[in-house]
């Protein structure tokens, strides 16, 4: 599961993490089979509110990894840094699920970039209904980013979605975005 955003209160990063935590609580069969790669790009690092938000993210990641992790499995691989575009493309391409859950957003290019990399058709986009892109990519799993139950259920649906259904949805979305 890929989670990528700049550090910003509008991106819903803590809700996303709490939804993942709920998913892990409810779906022990996915323990040691799924990993969230959480990339938070530093933003406004001198602003106190953003420093507090980073501390909160750090604490939630630590709690989830401590609660569910083991010697052989870390549920969240957390990176607080900027990644060059070629490395982002590799992450998009290798991820089975992209979890994009802003609580307020414009178009959201991350969702579109993720879909553009899915040249083999596999992969599932989970997208907040608050992102402008949700009007264009209706075949994604659209969720309310404030509803942790919805995030947890969407993760399960995405991870268990048959490959043929993934390909069908992605082909439609890619065609629409290309136009």
Buried (B, 14 or more C-beta within 10 A) or exposed (E): BBBBBBBBBEBBBBBBBBBBBBBBEBBEEBEBEBBBBBBBBEBEEEEEEBEEBBEEBEEBBEEBBEEBBEEEEBBBEBEBEEBEEEEBBEBBBEBBBBBBBBBEBEEBEBBBBBBBBBEEBBBBBBBBBBBEBBEBBEBBBBBBBBBBEBBBBBBBBBBEBEEEEBBEBBEEBBEEBEE
